[in-house]
Every structure is written in C-alpha cells, then in structure tokens.
Amino acid sequence: MPDPSAEPGQTLVQVEAAGVNFGDIKQIAGEHTDGPYAPKVPCPVFPAWRSSAGLRPADASSAMFRRAVTTKTVVSDRHLVALPPGVGAGEALAVLVQGLTAWHLLRSVARIRPGESVVVHAAAGGTGSLAVQLAREFGAGRIIATASSVQKRALALELGADAAIDGDTADYRERVLDADHGRPADIVLDAIGGPVLDAALDTLGPLGRLVTYGASSRQAAAAVAPSRLAVESITVAGFWVIPLIARNGTAGTELAQLLDLTARGHLRPLAGAEYDLARARDAHEDLLGRRTKGKRVLRP
C-alpha cells in the first residue's frame, strides 16, 4: 500500500508497535457486523481499532494513538498523547486500551467504593491484570482473581490480589464466597460471558454490580429474569471503551493518570509476547488458545 499523507489536523506516524486485542478476532471472524464500529472494507481487513505506539517524524517525540496495523499511519492530532520517559511501547499499548477499560469499569460503571470486594475474571490478561492493580489503588477491601492455571493465579497474587481461584463454573459460587471469607461480592468484572457470567450473578450481595465487557468464551449467557436482579437490587451493566475513545479522544485525564501511575511504578502493565507483523495469525491463535499473558504486540 502507498504511504499515507497527513492533512491539516493530522500527523504522519512511524508505527513502532501495534497491540493485539480480542476485538480484532471478532472483526476478522465477521462478528462485529453491526453499528458504527464494524469493518467497512473488504478483505484483507486491517482491524480498525488497533492501538499503536510510534514516533512523529516532525519531532521524534513519543506518541500513542488508535488505529494502525501498518508501518506508517495517519492519526488525528486529538488522539496523540505524549508518553512519559521510561514508558515503553508495550506498556503504552496496554494502558491505552486495557488500562482505560479497567479504569472505567471500576470508576465509571461499577463506581467502586473504598472497602468493597472486587472479583476480576481472567485476572492474568491485559485488562484483568490492570483491574486487579487499579482496584487496589482505588481502595478495594478484598480482591479476588480468577484465572485458568496455577501460573496465572500466582501472577494475579503477585499483582495485588488477595485470593486467586480457578474460574471454572463448577462450584464457582462456593469458591468465591470462601475467598471472600463467606461474604458475597460487591463487584464482578467479567470478560468471559456465557455460563461464567451466569454463575457470577449468584455471588453478588445487596446492591452488587456485575460489569460485562467481553465474551471470550464466545458463548451466550442465559437470559436474566428481572426478578432475579430485584431480590438483591443487583445491577448488570455493559462497557466498551472504543465508542468512548471515538467520542472523547484519547487525551483525557484518565489516560494521563494511568500513564503517570505507570511512569512512577505504581501500575505495572504486563508486556506479553511480541510478534513480527508477518506472524499476526500466530498472535491471534495464541490469544484464542489462552496461551499468552499480558499485552500482545505486533512489531511492523
């Protein structure tokens, strides 16, 4: 493809790294077929909401932004954000999508209050690992992580979880309650969906909140009867960061806070596996097979 050229209000950027997200797989599979964020071009599809980090030729200052899986891209200036010294490309990519997601899950949607218990599903993943750390930063009373392997559960504990359990649906409620000293959970953050989401509803106490922000199981959750929610005044909410970025841009105070926490060592975005751009298929297959931890990166 020819090199793009910048118009007024845009900047040409040399891409240093591009993040791999589960949404890319859904786009490639044709599962994001409706709405303003669906692919509008025929194959080959370059996932349209890929986050990237790179250098601006004009002044070689670091920047990160959305939308690029090529060696060069043009980006609107309102999506350029200077990176603090010491924050690498992989960390920046994790903060931009997964970090903003975790921040809004806890602050904007679940509205966490000091002392509340938080259950984080897939806690060794990009968003989950940051949600564990931010829950601690925001004053959670007890953080319970779920993960699929002993190694991943150990990582969640290292990142600040108080307990780490297997996320399998069998006896899920009993494991969560036991990890929370017999108390029901206040908040559950779920990106798995399907039967896991259904099981998680049974762990919530009065005024509990479950936030769904993905469905990596690719299974539909059971229909939830309103009466099931009403008994304990439970809230089920959804969240997707992409429309938020599209509407507000990336240069917000939340992102600045996340970058500052990272630069000061208070937040540890997990840099995962790196792939040459020609191995994008391998990156997607590893993500589907849950063979990776942290933020996966493509290097053009």
C-alpha positions in Angstrom: 0.0 0.0 0.0 1.3 3.5 -0.7 2.4 5.6 2.3 -0.4 7.8 3.7 -0.1 11.6 3.7 -1.3 13.8 6.6 -3.9 16.5 6.1 -4.3 19.6 8.4 -5.1 18.4 11.9 -3.4 15.1 11.3 0.1 13.7 11.9 2.0 11.0 9.9 3.4 8.5 12.4 6.0 5.7 12.0 4.5 2.8 13.9 6.7 1.2 16.5 4.3 -1.4 17.8 0.6 -2.4 17.4 -1.5 -4.0 20.1 -3.4 -7.3 19.6 -6.9 -7.3 21.0 -9.7 -9.9 21.2 -11.9 -7.5 19.3 -9.6 -7.9 16.3 -10.5 -11.6 16.2 -14.2 -10.8 16.3 -13.7 -8.4 13.4 -11.8 -10.9 11.3 -14.5 -13.5 12.1 -17.2 -11.1 10.9 -18.8 -10.9 14.4 -18.7 -7.1 14.6 -21.2 -6.7 11.8 -23.5 -4.0 13.2 -23.1 -0.5 14.3 -20.7 2.4 13.6 -17.5 0.4 14.6 -18.0 -2.5 12.2 -15.4 -3.0 9.4 -16.3 -1.1 6.3 -13.8 -2.5 3.9 -13.5 -5.9 2.1 -10.7 -8.4 2.9 -7.9 -8.1 3.8 -9.2 -6.3 6.9 -6.8 -4.3 9.0 -8.6 -4.2 12.4 -9.7 -0.7 12.6 -9.4 0.0 16.3 -5.9 -1.3 16.9 -4.0 0.8 19.3 -0.4 1.7 18.3 2.6 3.5 19.6 5.1 5.3 17.4 7.2 8.3 16.6 6.2 11.5 14.9 8.7 12.4 12.2 8.4 16.1 12.9 10.0 16.0 16.4 10.6 12.3 17.2 8.6 12.6 20.4 6.8 9.5 21.6 3.1 9.3 20.9 0.4 6.7 21.1 -3.0 6.6 19.4 -5.6 4.3 18.0 -6.0 2.7 14.5 -2.8 1.3 12.9 -1.5 -2.1 12.0 0.9 -0.9 9.3 4.4 0.6 9.3 3.0 4.1 8.8 -0.3 5.6 9.6 -2.0 9.0 9.7 -3.7 9.9 13.0 -5.9 12.8 14.1 -3.9 15.1 16.4 -6.6 14.8 19.1 -5.5 11.1 19.5 -1.8 11.9 20.0 -0.6 11.6 23.6 3.0 12.2 24.7 4.4 9.3 26.7 6.3 9.9 30.0 10.0 8.9 29.9 10.5 5.3 30.7 7.1 4.1 29.5 7.8 1.6 26.6 5.6 0.8 23.6 4.1 -2.4 25.1 3.2 -0.6 28.3 1.7 2.3 26.4 -0.5 0.0 24.3 -1.7 -1.8 27.4 -2.5 1.4 29.2 -4.4 2.9 26.2 -7.0 0.2 25.7 -6.8 -2.3 28.6 -5.9 0.4 31.1 -8.6 2.8 30.1 -11.1 -0.2 30.1 -10.1 -1.2 33.6 -10.3 2.4 34.9 -13.8 2.9 33.6 -15.0 -0.5 34.6 -14.2 0.4 38.2 -14.7 4.1 38.3 -17.4 5.0 35.8 -19.5 1.8 35.7 -19.1 -0.2 38.9 -18.4 3.1 40.9 -16.2 1.3 43.4 -16.3 2.5 47.0 -13.4 2.0 49.5 -13.6 -1.3 51.3 -15.7 -3.1 48.6 -14.8 -6.6 47.4 -14.0 -7.0 43.7 -13.9 -10.2 41.6 -11.8 -9.9 38.5 -12.2 -12.6 35.9 -9.3 -13.5 33.6 -7.0 -11.7 36.0 -3.8 -12.5 34.2 -5.0 -11.0 31.0 -4.3 -7.4 29.7 -7.4 -5.8 31.3 -7.7 -8.2 34.2 -4.2 -7.7 35.4 -4.6 -3.9 35.4 -8.0 -4.1 37.0 -6.5 -6.0 39.9 -3.9 -3.3 40.4 -6.3 -0.4 40.0 -8.8 -2.0 42.4 -6.0 -1.9 45.0 -5.2 1.7 44.0 -8.9 2.7 44.4 -9.2 1.2 47.9 -10.9 -2.2 47.4 -11.3 -4.1 50.6 -10.7 -7.5 49.1 -9.7 -8.5 45.5 -10.5 -12.0 44.2 -8.9 -13.0 40.9 -9.9 -15.9 38.7 -7.6 -17.5 36.2 -7.3 -20.8 34.3 -3.9 -22.0 35.5 -1.7 -22.2 38.6 0.9 -19.9 37.0 -1.7 -17.3 36.1 -3.2 -17.3 39.6 0.2 -16.9 41.0 0.7 -13.8 38.8 -2.6 -12.3 40.0 -1.5 -12.7 43.6 1.8 -11.0 42.7 0.0 -8.1 41.2 -2.0 -7.5 44.4 -5.0 -9.9 44.5 -5.9 -11.1 48.0 -7.0 -14.5 46.7 -6.8 -16.3 43.3 -9.2 -19.1 42.3 -10.0 -21.3 39.3 -12.7 -19.6 37.2 -14.4 -22.8 36.2 -18.2 -22.7 36.6 -18.3 -25.9 38.7 -18.7 -24.8 42.4 -17.9 -21.2 41.3 -20.1 -19.6 43.9 -18.6 -21.6 46.8 -15.1 -20.7 45.8 -15.8 -17.0 45.5 -17.6 -16.9 48.8 -14.8 -18.9 50.5 -12.2 -16.5 49.1 -14.3 -13.5 50.4 -14.5 -15.0 53.9 -18.1 -16.0 53.4 -19.3 -12.6 52.2 -21.0 -12.1 48.8 -19.1 -9.9 46.3 -19.8 -6.3 45.7 -18.4 -6.1 42.2 -17.7 -8.6 39.5 -15.8 -7.7 36.3 -16.4 -10.2 33.5 -15.0 -10.5 30.0 -15.8 -14.2 29.6 -19.5 -14.3 29.3 -21.6 -17.4 28.8 -22.1 -19.7 31.8 -19.4 -17.9 33.8 -21.4 -14.7 33.8 -24.5 -16.6 34.9 -22.6 -18.2 37.8 -21.1 -14.9 38.8 -24.5 -13.3 39.3 -25.1 -15.8 42.2 -22.1 -14.4 44.1 -23.3 -10.8 44.3 -24.7 -9.4 47.5 -27.2 -6.5 48.1 -26.6 -3.6 45.6 -23.9 -5.7 43.9 -22.7 -4.8 40.4 -21.6 -7.0 37.5 -20.0 -5.3 34.6 -19.6 -7.3 31.3 -17.1 -6.0 28.8 -16.5 -9.0 26.6 -17.3 -12.6 25.8 -14.1 -14.5 25.2 -15.9 -17.8 25.8 -17.9 -17.0 22.6 -21.0 -18.4 24.4 -24.2 -16.7 25.0 -25.2 -16.1 28.7 -28.5 -17.3 29.9 -31.4 -14.8 29.9 -31.6 -13.0 33.2 -35.0 -12.6 34.7 -35.6 -9.1 36.2 -36.9 -10.7 39.4 -33.5 -12.4 39.9 -31.9 -8.9 39.9 -34.6 -7.3 42.1 -34.3 -9.6 45.1 -30.8 -8.2 46.0 -31.1 -5.0 44.0 -28.3 -6.2 41.6 -27.1 -4.2 38.6 -25.8 -5.7 35.4 -24.0 -3.2 33.1 -22.0 -3.3 29.9 -19.0 -1.4 28.8 -16.9 -1.0 25.6 -14.1 1.5 25.5 -13.9 2.0 21.8 -17.0 4.3 21.4 -15.8 6.3 24.4 -12.4 6.9 22.7 -14.2 7.7 19.4 -16.3 10.3 21.2 -13.8 11.8 23.6 -10.4 11.2 22.0 -7.6 9.7 24.0 -6.0 12.8 25.5 -8.1 12.7 28.7 -7.3 13.0 32.4 -7.9 9.2 32.9 -5.2 8.3 30.5 -2.8 10.9 31.9 -3.4 9.4 35.4 -2.7 5.9 34.1 0.5 6.9 32.3 1.7 8.8 35.4 1.0 5.7 37.6 3.0 3.6 35.2 5.9 6.0 35.0 6.1 6.1 38.8 6.0 2.3 39.1 2.6 2.2 40.8 1.0 0.4 37.9 2.6 -2.5 36.1 1.1 -3.1 32.6 2.1 -6.6 31.6 4.1 -6.7 28.4 3.3 -10.0 26.8 4.6 -11.8 23.7 5.9 -9.8 20.7 5.4 -11.0 17.1 6.7 -9.8 13.8 3.9 -8.3 11.8 4.0 -11.3 9.4 3.1 -13.5 12.4 -0.2 -11.8 13.1 -2.0 -15.0 12.6 0.1 -16.7 15.3 -0.7 -13.9 17.7 -4.4 -14.3 17.1 -4.3 -18.1 17.5 -2.3 -17.8 20.7 -4.8 -15.3 22.1 -7.7 -17.6 21.2 -5.9 -20.6 22.8 -5.2 -18.6 26.0 -1.5 -19.3 25.6 -0.4 -15.8 26.4 -0.3 -13.3 29.4 -0.4 -9.6 29.3 -0.4 -7.3 26.2 0.4 -9.0 22.9 2.3 -6.7 20.5 3.0 -6.8 16.7 6.2 -5.2 15.6 6.0 -3.9 12.0 
